Structures are given as structure tokens and as C-alpha cells.
Amino acid sequence: MNEYLRQLSPTQQVAALFFIVFGLLVVVSTAAFLLTFRERRNPRGDERWQRELAHFRRLLGTTWFMAVIFWIGWALGETVATVLFALISFFTLREFITLSPTRRGDHRSLILAFFIVLPIQFWLVATARFDLFTVFIPVYVFLAIPVVSALADDPNHFLERNAKLQWGIMVCVYGMSHVPALLLLSFPGYEGKSAFLVFFLVFVVQTCVLVQHLIARRGSLPGEEEKAAAEDAGASGAHLKRVGHWLFRDAPAAPHVSRSFNWRSWAIGMAIASVVGALFSFITPFRFGQALAVSLLACVAGSMGHLVMKALKRDRGIPNWGRRGVGVTGANGLLDRVDALCFAAPVFFHSVRWYFGA
């Protein structure tokens, strides 16, 4: 079956993936929508259940967003896809900076970041200058930013301000620029199919994050609510609840950063997403084992990056980058949707390029 799928033309593979991915999304989204009409019987338990359903629908919305971005990028070609990801990078950096304090002395550095560094980085990607684009920001830009800040003659919180801007550039520009760079990789016998690498990366990372959140939330019932749910379910239901509680629930690994992140749900999310990636090896130049390995690498990087961005949000005292309901940046919560991808893309890109010599 895998070999048969590999022999399909790029157009046929795209058509098959289109029906599989969007078909599953439509089915799951419809089911989630219908569940909102469920009759409420237990006020306390149902209120929590509705919150969990709302959270799941937000994660589902993120999945829709990532899927649509991929299809737009594939349909419009490499150049337009690079511009599209450059715009996403611009708005995510804007969210990052807008929700962080800045001073007058930062204005020159911000102009450098938005209107010089970002265009040059994506131009280097579009022209496939891989050796330069991988070091342009970590070397040249990281040296230039503090020089420009020093010339602004504002030493107050100098290190903190520059570190904040450098970190924003690293995540939002450097990390995101590796996504369209995948379109330009070339493999023997894989000509014309590089767009599938972008889909593969987005699909695997999003699956990992989605599964991890669902499992962590599944086992997060407090003691009193868990007892009430068990009483409603009866003796057999209580036994199944205890089994599910043992399987899914674990103490948070970093409770001050994220109450939902624990090692058990993380490991299950890694395993499921890696296997899913291996099953989709037919759209990649990888064999089954290779697809499993690179999926695991991408999932580890993406999930840890998602945790890091949660720590940054806690430091800023905000629940999400978009400030729901306020609309500070005009791209409400875009960084929340792509933060895991920004961390996973560089690791995936360089691992694939090194292994295959692309």
C-alpha cells in the first residue's frame, strides 16, 4: 500500500491528502459542534465539560488554520508561499513585541528587525542561500541589534530589552523562515513534491500538540468533581474512570508554567504523533523508520517550544498572545497558533538536510 501511494503523481497525492485531511476535520468539527447542544444535567460537571469542549474547539480551530495555510502555500507556489510565511512572521513578531514593554531607545532596533532583518531573511530563503540564511540572524543580527541600541543612548534595562528583541526575532523570524525553506530542498526521485514536507511537518507537530492537550485535560478532574462524575456513572463507570485516571493523569512537570503539561501525556503525544508521521511516510522521501525518527525530533522540539512560549506568557502575565477580546495587534493570537512550529521547523529542516545531504 505504501509503495502504491508513493507511485502516485504529486497531483494525485495532493488530491488524496485533501480529502483525507479536510474530511477528517469536517467530521471532527461537526461532532464538536453537535456536542455543544448536549443536554445539561449536572450543573457543576457540565460547566467544566463545556469549558473543556470550548478548549478543544479552539485547538481544532488552530488545526484548521494550519491546514489552510499549507494548502494556500502549495496552491500558489514557492515564491508566494515564502511571502505568505513572511507575513505570518511579521504579525507574530508584532504580537510578541506589542505585548512586551519597549522604550524610545528601542525604536531603531525595532525598525531594523521589522523592515531590514525580516525581509533579508526571507529573501535569503527564497534564493536558496541556505548557508547564509542559517547564520544571518544568530551571528550578524545578534551582533548588530545591541550596537544599534547602544547608539540610541539609552542604557536603562539594556540587556533585558535587547535579549527580548533578539528572542522575538529568533522565534518569530528565524524559526518561521525554515518552513518555506523546506519547499526548496531537493531529493533524488522526489522532484516537485517538496511541499509535502511542509504538510508533513505541520501535520505531525499539530497532532502532537492536540493529542498532548487532550490527554492532559482528560486526566485533570479535581477530586470532588471526579467523585461526582463517578457516582453519576455507577460502579462500572467508576472503575473505568479510575483506570483512565491512572493512565492519563500525572502531576504537572512545571505547574507554575503549565498545569496541563505532564510527562505521561507528553510521552503519549510523542508516540501517537510519531506513528502518525511514519504512516504518512509515503508523501516524503523517508522510509517508515526514518519518518518515525524525524517525526519524533519535530514533536520533541515543537512541544518543548510550546512550553517555553507558555513560560514567556506567564512572565508577561497574559493568558495568550492575542489578548482575546482586545485585539491589540490585529492578528489576534497568531503566535499561539504557530509557536510550536517555530521551534520544530529549524530542527526538522537541519536534520533532514544533514541526513540526506539536500
N, C-alpha and C positions, 0 to 999 in steps of 0.2 A: 504493500500500500504506500509506504514511504517513498519507494523508488518511482512508483507511478506518479505520485504528486510532484516529485522532482522533475519529471519529464514534461510536465505541463508548461506551456508558454507563460511568460510573465503576465500577459493579459488574462489568461485562464486562471492563474493563481490569484491574481487580484480579485477577479470575479468570485472565486470560491471563498476567499477571505472576507470579502464584502458581505456575502450572505451569512457566513458563519458568525462574524463579529457583530454586525448590526442586528442580525436575527436574534442572537442571544441577548443583546442589550434591550431590544424591544420587548422580548418575553419577560426579562427580569424587571424592567421598568414598569411594564403593565401590571405585573404581580405586586410590585411595591405600591403602585397607585391604588390598586383594588384593596390592599390591606389597610389603607387609610380609612376605609368605610366599615371596618370591623366594629361590631357592637361592643360597647364598653360595659363590663360587669363589675370589675374590681377597680374602684377609683384610684387607689394607690398604685397597684401593679400596672394598670393600663396607662397611667400617666408616664411611668418610666418606659413602658413599652413604646409609647408614641414618641418619646424622645429618642429612643434607640432607632426607631424606624426613620425619623427625620434625619438622624445622623447617617444612616445607611443611604438614604436618598441623596444626601449631599455628596457622599463618596461615589455614588452612581453617576451623579452629575459631572464629577471630575473625570470619571472614566469616559463618559460621552464626549467631554471636551477634548481629551487626549486623542480619542479615536477620530474625531472630526478633523483635528489639526493634522493628523497623519494623512488622511485621505485628501485634504486640500493640498498639502505639500506634495504628495505623489502626483495628483492630477495636474498641477501647474508647473511641474518640472523643477530641476535642481536650483536654478537661479532664483525663481520666485519663492521656493521653499526656504532658501537661505535668507531672503529678505523677510519672509514671514517670521522665522525664528529670531531674526534681529529685532523685529518689532516686539516680539514677546519678551526678549531680553531687555529692551528699553523700558517697557512697562513694569517688569518685575524689579528692575533696578530702581525705578521711580518709586515703587511701593516701599522698597527697602529703605531708601533714603528719606522719603517723606515721613515715615514713622520713626525716624531717629533724629535727635536734636542736631542742628547744624548752626554754624556761626558765619558771620560775614566773611571771615578769613577762609572759609571753605568754598566760596563761590568759584574761584579759579579752578580748584581741583575738580569741582562738580562739572564745570564746562568741559574740562579735559576728559573726564570719564564718559560723559554722555555723547559729546559731539566729536571727539577725536579717537579715544580708545575703542569705543564700541564699533564705530564704522570700520576702523582699520582692522580690528579682529575678525569681523565677518567678511571683509574684503580678502583677507589672507585665507579664510576658509574657502570662499568662492573661487579663488585662483589656485587652490590646492597647494599652497605653500605650507605644508604640514610642519616642516622642521622649524619654521619661524613662528607659526601661529601657536605652537605648543609652548614657546618660551617668551613670546612677546609680553604677555601680562605678568607672569611670575617673575620675570627678570627686569625688563625695561620699564614697564609701567609701575611696578612696585618701587623702583628707584626714583622714578620721576614724580610720583604723587607727593612724597614728603618734601621734595625740593620746591615744587610749586607752592605747597602750603607754607614753607618757611619764608618764601619770598612775599607772602601775604602779610608778614609781620604780625602774626597772632599766635603767641606761644601757649595760650591757655588750653589745657587738655590736649596738647599737641599729639601725643602718642595715641590717646583714645580716639580722637577724631580721624586720624589717618588710618588707624587699624580698622575702624568701622567702614570707611570708604573702600579700603583695599579688600576687605572681606566681602563687601557687597559686589564689587567688580569680579572677584574670584568666583562667587557662586552664580550671580545672575548673567554675567557676560562670558567668562571663561568656560564655566560648566555648560551653559546652554549652547555655546558655539560648537561644541563637539557633536551635537545632534545632527545638524545639516552636514557636518564633515563626514558622517557615515555614508552620505549619498555619493561621495566622491571616491570611496575606496574601490579598488578593482581586484577581483579574484579570477583566476583561470576557470573558465566554464561557468562563470556567474555574471557575465556581462548583461547589463540592462536590468539587474534585479537588486541593486543596492538599496533602493527604497524599502525593501523588505527588512533590511537591518534596522531601520528606524522603527518600523512597525514592531519588529521582534523585541527591541529594547523597551519601547513604551508599553507594550502589552505585558511583558514579563514583570517589569517594575510595578506597574499599576496593579497587577494581580497579586503581587506580594503584599503591597500596602493594604489593599482591600481585604485580603484574607486575614492578615495580621490584626487589623482593626476589628473585624467581625468576630474573630475568636476571642480576642481580649475582652470585648464588650459582652460576649456571651457568658463569660465567667465572672462578671463584675458585680453581680447582685449582692447588696448588703445582706447581713444576717437576717434581719426581720422580714425583709421583702422576700428573701429566699424561702423562709419558713412558710410565709403566707402562700407563695406560689406552690409549694409542695403540698400544703393542705388542700388547695383547690384541685390539684392533680390526683390526689388519692395516694394509696400506698405504693402501687407500681410506678406511678408518676414520680413520687418522692425518691424511689430507688434510682430511676433514670436520671433524675435531677442531680443526685449525689454523684453518680458516675460521670455525668457531663461536667459537674463542678470539679471533680478530681482531674479530669482530662484537660480542661481548658483553663482553669483558674490558677493563677500563681501570683506571688507578691510582685508589685511593680519593681522593676530594676532600678529606676530613677524616679521615685514618687514626686520629687519636687519639680521635675521637668515634665513628666507624663505619667498620669495614673493608669493609662491603658497599655503602656509598654512593659511587657514581661518576657522572660527568656523562653517560656514554653510556647506562647503564641507566636513569638518571633521565629522559633525553630520550625513550627508547623507551617507558618507562612513561607519561610525559605524553601522547605521541602516541596510544598504544593506548587509554588511558582516555578521552581527549578524543573520539576517534572513536566509542567505545562510547557515550559520553554523547550524541553527536549522533544516533546510531542510535536512541536512546530518546527523541528529541525529541517523539514522538507522545504521551507521557504528561505533557508540560509545556506551558506557554503559549509556548514558544520555537519559532522556526523552526530549520532544520537548522544554519545558520551561527551563530545566537545560542546554541544548545545547545552547539555546539563551543567557543565563546568562554567561556561561563560554566563549562563543564567544565574547560577549561584553567586558569582562575582558581582554581577549587576545588582542582584537583590540585596546582598550584604551592604554594598556601597549606598544604594538608594534608601534602604531602611535606616541605616545609621545617619545618613544625611538628613532624613526626615526628622529624626530625633534631635539632631543638632539645631535644626531650624526651630523646633519647639522650644529648645533652651533659649534661643535668641528672643523668641516671642515672650517667654516668661520674664526675661531680663528687661524687655521693653514694657512689660505689664499689659500686654494685649492678648486676646484670645485667638486672633487671626490677622493676617497682614492687611486684609481689606477693610477692617473695621465695619463689620456688617451693619448696614443701615445708615452709614455716614458717607461713604463714597468719597474718601479723601483723594484717591489717586485717579479715579476714573477707570481703573482696571480691577474692580473690587475682588480682592482675594486671589489674584492670578498667581502670586508666588506660592500660595498654599497648594495650588494645583500642580505645580511643576518642581517643587523643591527637591523631591526625591530624584527626579530625572536629572536635575542639575548636578547632583553628586554621582549618579550612576553613569552618565554619559561619558565623562573622561576616562573612568576606569574601564568601561566596556570598549571604547574606541582604541585606547592604547593596548589593551590586552589582545584584541583581535588583530590590530595592525602588527604587533610584535610577533604573535604566534604564526600568522600567515605571511608575514613579510609584505603586506599590501602597501 
